[in-house]
Amino acid sequence: MANIKSQIKRNRQNAARHERNKAVRSELKTRVKAAVAAAETSADNTDQLTRLAIKRLDKAATKGVIHRNAAARRKSRLMKRIAAEAAK
């Protein structure tokens, strides 16, 4: 345990950021999974769910939760999977 006042505060900040980032990452997985599931079942709202997943990926990259190249890669893979499902 830290004895220095600034380090105690830094630990608190890191814990809060960790929880916030964990929630964002969890939501990313959920949104992407929902978009892929909708594409597989040819649901009406596939386009809407895809846009929402991409929006969340962009937002996470902007906030620094994930790297911008990681967001680009995930978006690319998502669009590739949805296009493949639409082609079926």
Beta strands, then each sheet from edge to edge (+ up, - down):
end
